[in-house]
Amino acid sequence: MQSIRFFNSLFLTLLTTLYFSMFTGCSPQEEKTRSLRIGMNTWPGYEPFVLAKDLGYLADNVNISRVDSATDVIKAFRSDLVDIACTTLDEAIILKSKSKESIKIIAIMDISKGGDVIIARKDTGSMLELKGSRIGVESSTLGSFMLARAVDLTPGLELNDLKIVNLGYEYHVREFNKGNIDAVVTFEPVKTKLLKGYAHVLFDSSQIPGEILDVMIVKEKTIREKKSALDKAMKGWFRSVEYISREPNNSMKAMSEYEEISLDEFKIAYVGIEVPSLQENKRFMSEQLQDSIIKLTKILYKNKLITKEVVLKDFYSDEFIKRLN
C-alpha cells in the first residue's frame, strides 16, 4: 500500500493551506477551491475514508484531518477548516438547528448496532443502579443523546439522578480504570479496550435501532464550489466500502493500524456497526432517512438538546450517490 496521507490535526491542515498559498502562488480562495478537506474523529465507521486514501481511491488534493473528538470535528466544520464533516445524525440535526448556513447530508456512513455504549463496572447490574454515580460523557451531542435515551428507557431513573462528568474521549480509558468515574458513555475502540477489564455494557445502540447513524455533511456553498471534487470523494468512499467486502482481511488489518489497536480488537469493534453499500445508501436515503430525522428531532427536543424543531426541507441530498453506479 502507498503511505497513508492524512493530517493528525487541523493545525497542520491550516499550515498546509498557508504553505500552498505562499509557495505555489495560489491565493487562499484558489487553494480553497483546489483542495477538499475531510474532518473525522477516531471511529471504525469513518476508517474507510482513510483506507480509500491509502489505496489511492482519493485524489492527491483530498486531505483527511483526524481530531480528538466529535466536538472538534463540528468546530472545524463551522469554521470552514474542513469541507466534509463525518458526524452522527443527531449532531448534524443540532448543528442545523443552530446554523444560519444551509447544511446537507450527502451520504450515510454507518449505522451503529452496538458500537456506542454505556459501560460500568461489573458490580453495577443495571442503569437504575447508577443513581448517584459519576458518569463520564464527552461534551458532544452523541454522548448526551445516548445517556438521555438510556434514561428514557429506564423506569425510575432521571438525568438529575446522575453526576455528569464532562470527559473527552481520549480520557475515557484512563479515568474509568483509575476509578474517577463509575460509568462512561463511549464508543469503539474504547469499548473493546474497557471490556478487557472489570467492566460490562449496561446499554448500547442496538437497543435504539436506527437512531445512531453517521453521516457526511457539507455546506451548500461547498457543493457549489467543489461539486466535482465531492463527486470524486464519494466515488472513492464507495470503492473503499466495496474493497472491504471483497478483501476483508487486508482491509481490517489496515484499519486496525489506523486506530492503533489489534486486528482482533478491530474486528470485534467493526461488528458493532453496519457500513451500507452504495445501493443500500440509495435505499436508506430515499426510504428511511427522513423518518429517522423526524424521530431524532422529537427525541432531541424532548430532552432539551435542541430548542426548536429542525426544518426538514433540503436537509439532505442524494445527488452525489445518484450519479454513481
JOHUNOR-V96764 format. One record per run of one state. SS is the DSSP state (A for helix, B for strand, O for the rest). FROM is the first residue (numbers start at 1). TO is the last residue. If there is no record, write none. Layout:
<<SS,FROM,TO> <SS,FROM,TO>>
This chain:
<<O,1,5> <B,6,7> <O,8,9> <A,10,23> <O,24,27> <A,28,34> <O,35,35> <B,36,41> <O,42,43> <A,44,55> <O,56,61> <B,62,67> <O,68,69> <A,70,78> <O,79,83> <B,84,88> <A,89,98> <O,99,102> <B,103,112> <O,113,115> <B,116,121> <O,122,126> <A,127,130> <O,131,133> <B,134,137> <O,138,140> <A,141,152> <O,153,158> <A,159,161> <O,162,162> <B,163,166> <O,167,168> <A,169,178> <O,179,182> <B,183,187> <O,188,189> <A,190,194> <O,195,198> <B,199,204> <A,205,208> <O,209,212> <B,213,219> <A,220,225> <O,226,226> <A,227,246> <O,247,247> <A,248,258> <O,259,262> <A,263,271> <O,272,272> <B,273,274> <O,275,277> <A,278,287> <O,288,288> <A,289,302> <O,303,315> <B,316,316> <O,317,318> <A,319,322> <O,323,325>>
